[in-house]
């Protein structure tokens, strides 16, 4: 299952221990680990962002200051509809960030990190929760997951389909309308088309970045599976889980390509 994992730690050291533990699970094929970042807030409330290589990205402020390619999926494939999670740093069950992009997402998350704490954010694919819980729970009791299928991809596709349907209805209404009603129908149709185009633009805006993530996952796992034939993946259950994960990731990749 594809998820965004957020774990809150008391110190940077513990956050990077958590990151190392996830990397080890990835190496053992127990999870698929994509992009990951550690957001740290000092006692004065200043934020620093550390990348996968544990190098500061050099941003001195979150508000409006995040530029470039951090992590496209942090803001969802449409740049919206990413749930922070019940009781997480946002402090409210079911709280959802409607973010226009990566910066807005990070603004919101960072603003709610307690002073002196560090937040690990990781894009992962896990077959079950036990591996991650086992390695992170000794370091933190605050672990939350966002299911990207239910909270990002399905809502996005549902919204796009709704707009298609509304546009078809508006086109039918326009053709059947009296002449004096045509301007109103025309305005409605124009607004719906603008809304749909904006949605499609957001969908395609991060598509290339996301496709590379899935392509990397699939290529890596297929290589691991090939090695497993010669005995590396001796655990049949692990072999079957990895095979299933590859199929699901290929399906996600196809979906992204279709919607570009």
Secondary structure, DSSP 8 states (H G I E B T S, - for coil): -EEEEEEEESSHHHHHHHHHHHHHHHHTTSEEEEEEEEEEE-TT--EEEE-TTS-B---S-STTT--S-S-GGGG-TTS--EE--TTSTT-STT-EE--SSHHHHHHHHHHTS-TT-EEEEEEEEES-SHHHHHHHTTT-SEEEEEEHIIIIIHHHHHHHHHHHHHHHHHHHHHHHS-GGGHHHHHHHHHHHHHHHHHHHHHHHHTHHHHHHHHHHHHHHHHHHHHHHHTTSS--HHHHHHHHHHHHHHHHHHHHHHHH-
